[in-house]
Amino acid sequence: MRFPLSLTANLTKYLAGKAIRGEKKFPLVMMLEPLHACNLTCTGCGRIREYKGTINEMLTVEQCIAALDDCGAPIVSICGGEPLIYPEIGRLVKEILARKKNIYLCTNGMFIRKRLQEFKPTSRFFFNVHLDGLEKTHDLCVERDGVFRDAIEGIKAAKAAGFLVCSNTTIYKETDIEEVAELFAFLRTLGVDGNMLSPAYSYASVQTKDIFMSREDVHEKFQRASKLLEQFNVITSPIYMEFLRGERNLMCTAWGNPTYNPRGWKGPCYLMTDEHHKTFGDLINNTPWEKYGYGRDPRCENCMVQSGYEASAVLGGNHKFGDTWKMLQWQVSGRLGGRKGANASSNGAPKQNGNGHKTNKTSTAVPAAGAQAREKEEAFRIL
């Protein structure tokens, strides 16, 4: 199975209930940002820049739970910022799990070992560790040496303690897809349970724009990625991957992955902020959705991001005959838990040493201007 049975059952029951009631706009994944503070200033991230004036604000656990009850999404992606520096992250996770929700805790992985004792393994909870390449590439992307090693040690500790762990990789214009395949092969030896992929997204507040791709760039990059990465437990849906390869059209379903943070419900989407709403109902009912999306708003022209389009794929946007069977086959053909003990991918990728370096070459395909961005953002670094 590509996902735990509990997640699949929860989502199926939830979607069936919405269909019976005839609801059209509802959330699949709640993007919960209890804080925006982070210990890193990654070049491609816009959160610390967009909210620099309120960077020290954070939600209470009670506010988080009230917002979750307000929207009712079956899956919660706890993100930010770095959620493992949120003081009550253990209690927050416990409260969400008590509501029978499924959680992906999105983290840079540096504090997993420090806070691991606050969590208990369950099929409803994943550590989702962001890794944009092997050691040299990733550390340049996040603008700090040693982050890759800390993340890998966190993954090892979490897997040894019985937790589910997946990785999340952003594909930039200069990303070396062969290196991503080697990264996935290395993570498989650690028992990592799945790998997420998404094209880089251009925040208005990110100054380094040349790392992002046009739609044509995304199509070309993911055509190659699909061929190289199909052997791994990629947990990006096949319909969304077809969209990324340019094989089908989808319209954005921004309400499918709504974002809640210390300012409120972020509208219209995870990437663009035109307004913050006090309630989920206000976000849904008072957002002019018809004005957003490809061909409608110039800010949406090159966006193909997972938070907007993966929900479209799951909800049957631009449905084609055989899509339901395709999704079922994809789910049952996956494999949780990696293949511990394997030394390399089956496509002949070079073996790697314990820290994730390739043994025969070092990739230089990294987002540019990391040093300059570091200087500009040093004032906002939270240590």
N, C-alpha and C positions, 0 to 999 in steps of 0.2 A: 504493500500500500504506500502511496506517495505521502499521505497525511494520516494522522491517527484516526481511528474509527470514530472517536468521540467528536472530533471536529466535523467530520463529514456528516455524521448523524444530526448534530446540532444545526448545521447550515441547511441541510435538506429539510428538516422540520420547520425551520424558520421561513425558508422560501415558500414552502407549501402553504403555510399559514397566511403569508402575504398574498399569494395568488388567490386563495379562497376568499379573502376579504376584498380583493380587487384593488389593492394599494399599488400605486405607480412609483412614488418616490419614497424610498426608505433606505437606511444605511446597511451596508454589509460589514464594514470595518470602521470602528471609531478610532480616529487618530487622537490619542490622549497625550497632551503635552503638559505634565504637571509643573514643568519649569522650562525656561529657555537657556539657563546657564549651562556652560559646558567647559570641560578642561582642555578642549582643543579648538582651533580656529581653522577648520578645513577650508581649502580654497573654494570648493564648489558648494558650500553650505551657506544659506542665507539667513538662518534663524537668529544667530547672534548679532547680525547686522540689522535685520529688520526690527528687532525688539531691544536694541542696545539701550534705549532710554528706560526700559522696565526690566532689564536683564535679571535683576535680583528678585523679582516677584515670583511667587509660586502658589499653586493651588493647595488647599487642604485636602486630606483624604475624603472628607465629607463632601466637598464641592465636586471632586472627581466622580464619586459614586452617584451623586444626584444627577450629574450630567449624563452618566451612563444609563441611569434609569430613565432619563428624559428621552434619549434616542433609542435605546433598546437593542443596539447592534449585538449580534452573537459573538463577534470577534473584536478584541481590543488590541490595538497596536500602541504600546506605551513608548513614546518617543520624546523628542525635545529638540534641543538640549541633550544632556546626558542623564537619563533617568536613574542611573545608579549613584548619582550624587544627590538625589532627592532623599531627604532624611527619613521619610516614612515609606520607602518603596516596598519594604517587606509587608507592612500592614496593608498598603494599597493593593498589592497582588493578592493577598489573602482574601480581602473583601470582594474583589472582582471574581475570584474563583468560587467564592461562596455563592455567587449568583449563577453558577454553572456556565460562565463565559469562557472563551478560549483566548489566551494571551500570547502575543509576540512582544517580548521586551527587547526593544531595539537599542543596542549599546555598542560603543567602540571597544568594549571588552576589557578595558584596563582595570576595572574594579570588580570583576566577577569574583575573583578569589577572595577579596576583602569582604564581600557581602553575601557570599554563597550560603552561609548558614541561616540567612533570613528566609530562605525559600525551601520548599519541599518538592521533589520530583512528582510530576503528574502528566498524564497525556494531554492535558489542557494548557500546558505552559511550555513555551519555547524561549530560550535565549536566542536572539537574532543578532548576530555579530557582524558589523560592517567591515568588509575587507575589499579593498579596491585593487588588489594585486599581491604579488609576493613582497618580501620584506622591503627591499629598496623602493619599489614603486609605491607601496602603501604608505610608508613613512614620509615620502615626499608629498603624497596627496594630503595627508593630515598635518603636515608641516612640523613633525616632531619625530626624532629618532627613538626607537625602542617601542613604539606603539604596537607594531606587528607582533613582536615577541611577547609583549604583555597579553595581547589578545589571544594568541595561540596558547599561552599558559592558562588563561582563563577558560578557553574551550576544553583543554585537557582536564582541568579540575572539574568543570561542569559535567563532562561525559563520565568521568570516574565516579561522580556522585550520583549518576543515574538520570541526569536531566536530558531533555531533548534540546538540540542545538541546531540552528540553521545559519547560513551565511547570507549576507546581502551585499551585492556588488553593483556599483554604478558604472555604466559604460560611457566613457568620454570619447571625444573625437580621436584622441591619440591612444586610446586603450589598445593594447596588444591582446587580441582574442586568444592567441596561443598561450600567452601567459595566464589568462583566466582559466583555460583548460588545465594548466599545470597546477594552479591554485586549487581548483576543485579536486584534482587527483590527490593532492597533498591533504586536503581537508577530509577526503574520504578515508584516508588511512587513520585519521583521528576519530572516526565514527560519526562525523557530522551528518545530520539527518536529511538535509536538503539545502538547495542553493537558490536564492532569489536573484533575479536580474532586472535592471531597469535602465533605460537611457538617461543620461544626465539631464537635469532640468534647470533652466535658466531663471533664477530668481531676479526680480527687478533690483534687489539690493546687492547682488553679487557684481563686483566691478570687473572681474576677469571673465570676459565673455567668449574668448576664442577657444575655450575648452568644450563648448557646447556644440551640438550637431543640428543641422537642418533635418527635415523629414527624409530627404534623399540620403543623407549621411546615415541616418538610423536604419533605413532599409538595407543599405549595403553592409553595414556593420553586423546586423542581426541575421542576415542571410548566411554570413560566414559563421556567426556564433552558433546558430542552430545545428550546423553540421558537426562542429567540433565538440559541442556540449551535450548532445543527445544521449550520450552514455551515462551521464550523471543524473542524480535525482533533482533535476531542476524543477522548482515549484512555482514557476511562472507558467500560466495556463497555455495550452497549445493554441487557443483562439487568439489570445493576446499576442503570442509569438507570431502568428500569421499576420496580425496587424503591424507588428514591428518590422516584419519582412516586406511589407507592402502588398500582401496578398489579399487583404480585405480591408474595407473601411469600417471604422467604428466612430461613433460620436461620444464625446466625454460624458461620463456619468458622475459629475463632481459630488453630488449628494450621496453617492454610494460609499465614500470614504470621508465623512465630515471630520473636521479638526476642532477640538476644544482645548483652549489654553487659558492662561490667567486673564486674558482680555475678553474671553467669551468664545462663542462659536464663530470661527473664522470664515468669512464669506468673500468670494464664492467658493474657494477651494484651498487646498493645502499650499499652493504656490502663490496665489494672488490674494491680496487683502484689500477689498473695497469697503468692507464694513465688518464690525464684530457684533454679533447678535447675542441677546441675553438668554434666549431659549432655542432649542432645536426646532421647534415649530415655527418660530420667527424666521430662522435660516431657511427652512423649506418653503414657507408660504410667501415670504417677502423678498426673495431673491429673484431677479428677472433672468431666470435660467436661459431663456430664449436669446439673450444677448451675448452669451458666452459659448466658447467652443470654436473649433476650426472653421474658418470662413466667416466668423461673426465678430470676433475680437482679435485685433492684431497681436495681442499678447499670447494668444493660443495657437498661433500659426505653426510653430515647431514643437509644441508640447505633445509628447506621446507617453507621458509618465504613468507609472503603474497605478498611482493613487487616483487617477482620473479614468483610466481605460481598462484596468483589470476587472473592475466592477461591471463595465459594459459587456465584457466577454462572458462573465458568469451569469449576468442577467439576460443574456440572449440578444444583445444588440446586433442588428444586421444578421439575424439568425439564418443559418443555412441547413439544408437537409443533412442529417447525419451528425450535427454538432453534439447532440446529447450522447450518442454512442461514442463519439470521439473523446468527450470529457470523461465518460465512464472508463474507457480503455486506458486513458492517461492516468487516472487515479489508481487503478488496480495494478498497473504495470510498474509503479514506482517502488522504491525500496528505502525504508528508513534505516538509519544506523550505519551507513557507510560500509566499507569493507576493510576493517582493521587488519593491518599487517601487509597490505598491498604497498608496493614501493613506487608504482608509477601507473599512469593511465594506460588503458589497453591500446591507445593509438600510438604508443611508442614515445610518449613524452619523457624527457630526461628525469632520472631519479633526483630527489631533493634531499638535502640534509635536514636536521631537526628544526632549523629555524625557517624553513620555507624557501631558502635560496635555491635557484637552479644550480646544478653543479657544472654545467658546460657553458653558460652565458648569463649575463645579467641584463635584464630589460631596461631600456631607458625611456619607454613609452609612458610618460606621466603628464598630468596636467601641468601647464606652464605657470610661471610667475609665482611660485610658492614663496620664495624669499621676500618678494615685494609685498605680497599679501600678509605675510607674517609681521612685517614692520608696521603696516597700516593697522592691523588688528591687535597688536600687543596690549593696547590699553584695555581691551575687552577680555583678555584671557583670565579665566577663573582657575586658580591653582588649588 
